[in-house]
Amino acid sequence: MLVDLRKGSVALVSPWSAVLSDQELRLLYVPPGLAFGMYTLADNCSCFIKWDMAYHPQIRGVIRFDDPDLNIPWPLAGEPIISERDTKAITFKEFIKIKGSSVV
């Protein structure tokens, strides 16, 4: 799931999704300024992420997957299993306060 956070974008805060599988062997490019999250449809899943710069965890932001302001239509079937990092995620409004005017 992708959410466009780029200031002035025509797709601002509009969720978009794609299904990736080992059968189709497709990649997903996420340009700067977009938030992304993953929901697995299989019990055993691997995801490989390539950054366009050195990875700096201190500048990363984590937005709640169920934030009501984003209203993302996750295809949830039951209670989701959430990573420890994501349980500490902040709301979209908190994210904007921290990140400032570089987004939205």
C-alpha positions as CSV (number, residue, x, y, z in Angstrom):
1,M,0.0,0.0,0.0
2,L,1.3,3.4,-0.9
3,V,0.2,6.8,0.3
4,D,1.4,10.0,-1.5
5,L,2.7,12.5,1.1
6,R,4.3,15.0,-1.4
7,K,3.2,18.6,-0.9
8,G,1.1,19.8,-3.8
9,S,0.6,16.3,-5.3
10,V,-2.6,15.6,-7.2
11,A,-2.7,12.2,-5.5
12,L,-2.0,13.6,-2.0
13,V,-3.0,11.2,0.7
14,S,-4.6,8.9,-1.8
15,P,-3.9,5.2,-1.0
16,W,-2.8,2.9,-3.9
17,S,-2.1,-0.8,-3.7
18,A,-0.5,-3.6,-5.8
19,V,-0.3,-7.3,-5.3
20,L,3.2,-8.7,-5.7
21,S,3.8,-12.5,-6.0
22,D,6.6,-15.0,-6.6
23,Q,4.7,-16.1,-9.7
24,E,4.8,-12.7,-11.6
25,L,8.3,-11.6,-10.4
26,R,7.4,-7.9,-10.4
27,L,9.1,-5.1,-8.5
28,L,7.6,-2.0,-7.0
29,Y,9.3,1.4,-7.2
30,V,8.4,3.8,-4.4
31,P,9.6,7.3,-5.2
32,P,10.7,9.7,-2.4
33,G,7.7,11.3,-0.7
34,L,5.5,8.3,-0.6
35,A,4.8,6.2,2.5
36,F,4.5,2.5,2.0
37,G,3.3,-0.4,4.1
38,M,3.0,-4.1,3.5
39,Y,0.3,-6.7,4.1
40,T,1.2,-10.3,3.4
41,L,-1.3,-12.7,1.9
42,A,0.9,-15.7,2.7
43,D,2.2,-17.2,5.9
44,N,5.8,-17.1,4.7
45,C,6.8,-13.9,3.0
46,S,10.1,-12.1,2.3
47,C,10.5,-8.5,1.3
48,F,13.7,-6.9,0.1
49,I,14.1,-3.2,0.1
50,K,16.7,-1.1,-1.7
51,W,17.2,2.5,-0.7
52,D,18.5,5.2,-3.0
53,M,20.8,6.5,-0.2
54,A,22.4,5.3,3.0
55,Y,19.9,4.0,5.5
56,H,19.4,6.2,8.5
57,P,16.8,4.7,10.9
58,Q,16.6,7.9,12.9
59,I,15.0,9.9,10.0
60,R,12.4,7.2,9.3
61,G,8.8,7.8,10.2
62,V,6.2,5.2,11.0
63,I,2.6,6.1,10.5
64,R,-0.2,4.0,12.1
65,F,-1.6,1.5,9.5
66,D,-5.1,2.1,10.8
67,D,-5.0,5.9,10.9
68,P,-8.5,7.2,10.4
69,D,-7.3,10.3,8.5
70,L,-5.7,8.1,5.8
71,N,-8.6,5.6,5.8
72,I,-6.5,2.9,4.0
73,P,-8.6,0.0,2.8
74,W,-6.5,-2.9,4.1
75,P,-7.8,-6.3,3.1
76,L,-7.9,-7.5,6.7
77,A,-9.3,-10.9,7.5
78,G,-9.2,-11.1,11.3
79,E,-6.8,-9.5,13.8
80,P,-3.6,-8.3,12.1
81,I,-0.1,-9.3,13.4
82,I,1.8,-6.1,13.8
83,S,5.6,-5.7,14.2
84,E,7.0,-4.3,17.4
85,R,8.2,-1.2,15.5
86,D,4.7,-0.6,14.0
87,T,3.0,-0.9,17.4
88,K,4.8,2.3,18.3
89,A,3.7,4.1,15.1
90,I,2.3,7.6,15.3
91,T,-0.8,9.1,13.7
92,F,-0.6,11.0,10.3
93,K,-1.2,14.3,12.1
94,E,1.7,13.6,14.5
95,F,3.9,12.6,11.6
96,I,3.2,16.0,9.8
97,K,3.9,17.9,13.0
98,I,7.3,16.2,13.3
99,K,8.3,16.2,9.6
100,G,7.1,19.8,9.0
101,S,6.2,21.3,5.6
102,S,8.4,18.9,3.6
103,V,5.3,16.8,3.2
104,V,1.6,17.7,2.8
